[in-house]
Amino acid sequence: MAVRIRLSRAGAKKRPFYHVVVADSRMPRDGRFIELVGRYNPLPDPSFIEIDAEKAIKWLAKGAQPSRTVEHLLKISGVRQEFDANKKKYLQEVSA
């Protein structure tokens, strides 16, 4: 089973906001997901990004692959840098 961290669209027509979710790659975009990791609203200036770092790092350590957009959001929020800096520690926690 390939697990992805990706965006799920919500909101009204022409007023989108997104949930950052962990989902099986075979599920549809707005379909069933495993866990909600964060929220993203591109409309305000600056855009609103809220990512639960603990959950995101847990899934990255388990091997979940972020989509291109989510990868960018993780870099902006600093989660990706934290994961890369302490990768060895996080991988040991998951395997234990």
TACOR-V140889 format. One record per backbone hydrogen bond with DSSP energy under -0.5 kcal/mol. NH is the residue of the N-H (numbers start at 1). CO is the residue of the C=O. E is the energy in kcal/mol with one decimal. If there is no record, write none. Layout:
nh=NH co=CO e=E
nh=NH co=CO e=E
This chain:
nh=3 co=1 e=-0.6
nh=4 co=23 e=-3.0
nh=5 co=65 e=-1.9
nh=6 co=4 e=-0.6
nh=6 co=21 e=-2.6
nh=8 co=19 e=-2.4
nh=10 co=17 e=-2.8
nh=12 co=15 e=-0.8
nh=15 co=12 e=-2.1
nh=17 co=10 e=-2.1
nh=18 co=40 e=-3.3
nh=19 co=8 e=-2.6
nh=20 co=38 e=-2.6
nh=21 co=6 e=-3.0
nh=21 co=19 e=-0.7
nh=22 co=35 e=-2.7
nh=23 co=4 e=-2.7
nh=23 co=21 e=-0.6
nh=25 co=2 e=-2.8
nh=27 co=24 e=-1.7
nh=31 co=28 e=-1.7
nh=34 co=22 e=-3.3
nh=35 co=22 e=-1.3
nh=37 co=20 e=-3.3
nh=37 co=35 e=-0.5
nh=38 co=20 e=-1.7
nh=39 co=50 e=-3.0
nh=40 co=18 e=-2.7
nh=41 co=48 e=-2.8
nh=46 co=44 e=-0.5
nh=48 co=41 e=-2.4
nh=49 co=47 e=-0.5
nh=50 co=39 e=-2.8
nh=52 co=37 e=-2.9
nh=53 co=51 e=-1.1
nh=56 co=52 e=-2.5
nh=57 co=53 e=-2.7
nh=58 co=54 e=-1.9
nh=59 co=55 e=-2.1
nh=60 co=56 e=-2.4
nh=61 co=57 e=-2.5
nh=62 co=58 e=-1.3
nh=63 co=60 e=-1.0
nh=64 co=59 e=-2.6
nh=65 co=3 e=-2.2
nh=66 co=64 e=-0.6
nh=67 co=5 e=-2.5
nh=71 co=67 e=-2.6
nh=72 co=68 e=-1.7
nh=73 co=69 e=-2.1
nh=74 co=70 e=-2.7
nh=75 co=71 e=-1.9
nh=76 co=72 e=-2.3
nh=77 co=73 e=-2.3
nh=78 co=74 e=-0.8
nh=78 co=75 e=-0.5
nh=79 co=74 e=-1.1
nh=80 co=74 e=-1.4
nh=82 co=78 e=-1.7
nh=83 co=79 e=-2.5
nh=84 co=80 e=-2.7
nh=85 co=81 e=-2.3
nh=86 co=82 e=-1.6
nh=87 co=84 e=-0.8
nh=90 co=86 e=-2.1
nh=91 co=87 e=-2.5
nh=92 co=88 e=-1.7
nh=93 co=89 e=-1.9
nh=94 co=90 e=-1.8
nh=95 co=91 e=-1.8
nh=96 co=92 e=-1.4
